[in-house]
Amino acid sequence: MVAEQQTVPVKILGHEYVIACEPEEREQLQAAARYANEKLVEMRDKNKVLGAERLMVLAVLNMANDLLSANVAKKNYEQSLSRVARMQQRLEGVFASGDETQLPT
């Protein structure tokens, strides 16, 4: 049975928005709204002359940049883990064979 969507009120920059989501997504949606609101308030307080639309565009661009940076960091981390796993397999093979002359010096 498919769960029915529910509406969740969220407040951003003093305005309430009602968003539809799956019940299991409710907490994450509320956390995302709190995070977005915190970033927007922070930016608004630093840049008193920005209009709401420009403020939202800048916030979206900042958050997208953060996400892209995190994705690059994750990819680099995964590549490092893969290299370590390959080295571990090679070392285990060397020790299992008993031929330690294959170890790098």
BELPE-V30809 format. One record per residue. N is the residue number from 0. RES is the residue in one small letter. PSI is psi as a letter, one per 40 degrees, with the letter a starting at -180 (NA if undefined). BURIAL is b if it has 16 or more other C-alpha atoms within 10 Angstrom, else e. Layout:
N;RES;PSI;BURIAL  N;RES;PSI;BURIAL
This chain:
0;m;h;e  1;v;h;e  2;a;i;e  3;e;i;e  4;q;i;e  5;q;i;e  6;t;i;e  7;v;h;b  8;p;h;e  9;v;i;b  10;k;h;e  11;i;h;e  12;l;f;e  13;g;e;e  14;h;h;e  15;e;h;e  16;y;i;e  17;v;h;e  18;i;h;e  19;a;h;e  20;c;i;e  21;e;i;e  22;p;d;e  23;e;e;e  24;e;e;e  25;r;d;b  26;e;d;e  27;q;d;e  28;l;d;b  29;q;d;b  30;a;d;e  31;a;d;e  32;a;d;b  33;r;d;e  34;y;d;e  35;a;d;b  36;n;d;b  37;e;d;e  38;k;d;b  39;l;d;b  40;v;d;b  41;e;d;e  42;m;d;b  43;r;d;b  44;d;d;e  45;k;d;e  46;n;g;e  47;k;d;e  48;v;e;e  49;l;h;e  50;g;i;e  51;a;d;e  52;e;d;e  53;r;d;e  54;l;d;b  55;m;d;b  56;v;d;e  57;l;d;e  58;a;d;b  59;v;d;e  60;l;d;e  61;n;d;e  62;m;d;e  63;a;d;e  64;n;d;e  65;d;d;e  66;l;d;e  67;l;d;e  68;s;d;e  69;a;d;e  70;n;d;e  71;v;d;e  72;a;d;e  73;k;d;e  74;k;d;e  75;n;d;e  76;y;d;e  77;e;d;e  78;q;d;e  79;s;d;e  80;l;d;e  81;s;d;e  82;r;d;e  83;v;d;e  84;a;d;e  85;r;d;e  86;m;d;e  87;q;d;e  88;q;d;e  89;r;d;e  90;l;d;b  91;e;d;e  92;g;d;e  93;v;d;e  94;f;d;e  95;a;d;e  96;s;e;e  97;g;e;e  98;d;g;e  99;e;e;e  100;t;e;e  101;q;e;e  102;l;i;e  103;p;i;e  104;t;NA;e
